[in-house]
Each structure stands twice: as C-alpha cells, then as structure tokens.
Amino acid sequence: MLETLNFITTEIHRTFSPMWSPNIAEAHKREVLENVGRAFTRFESMLGDRDYLGGEYFTVADAYAFVATGWAELFDMKFDGWPVLAAYRARIGARPGTQTALREQGLL
C-alpha cells in the first residue's frame, strides 16, 4: 500500500504540479502531459485486471488515484489511450460515496 501511495504521489501528483503554474510555457505543458501519460501507462500495469489497487477492496490509494488521475480532465487530457484506467475511474466514480463527495464539493 505504501509503495502504491508513493507512486501516486511522485509519479502522478508531482508530475502534474507544473500545470498549476500560470506561467507554464506551452512546450513545457506538452512535456508534462507526456510524462503524465507515461505514468498512466505504468499505473495501468500496476492495476492489471483488478477492480481496485487493493484487489477487490477499495482503499485510500484508490481514492487518491481517482483525484490525481482526474486532473487530466482539467487539462483536456483524454483517457482514450488508457482503457483500463478509464474503466477504473468509471468504477470509482459510480460508487455512492464518490457521488456524495463530488456532489458536496460542487463537482457534479
């Protein structure tokens, strides 16, 4: 679990961080999103054919991954190239608790 949380933190969350800067150059944006794409590819291989990172059980790592991977949508990054990740996000997004949290945050 710690290894998975560390991956999400360093390879997805941290990789997205330059995108929040209002001064980021277009060329750097493209590079960042390419790096995020590579992290998404690795993430898919970590997930494999499991429903959740912990197997059949939803964990804190899944909640964190849902948030961090969701930032892709803020930057017009589509999940077309990552069907496993897209299905994983849809599965988490459909959970009643996720729906409640999104609604309470004004994201639905």
Residue, then its C-alpha position, 0 to 999 in steps of 0.5 A: m500500500l505504501e509503495t502504491l501511495n508513493f507512486i501516486t504521489t511522485e509519479i502522478h501528483r508531482t508530475f502534474s504540479p507544473m500545470w498549476s503554474p500560470n506561467i507554464a510555457e506551452a512546450h513545457k505543458r506538452e512535456v508534462l502531459e507526456n510524462v503524465g501519460r507515461a505514468f498512466t501507462r505504468f499505473e495501468s500495469m500496476l492495476g492489471d485486471r483488478d477492480y481496485l489497487g487493493g484487489e477487490y477492496f477499495t482503499v485510500a490509494d484508490a481514492y487518491a488515484f481517482v483525484a490525481t488521475g482526474w486532473a487530466e480532465l482539467f487539462d483536456m487530457k483524454f483517457d482514450g489511450w488508457p482503457v483500463l484506467a478509464a474503466y477504473r475511474a468509471r468504477i470509482g466514480a459510480r460508487p455512492g460515496t464518490q457521488t456524495a463527495l463530488r456532489e458536496q464539493g460542487l463537482l457534479 
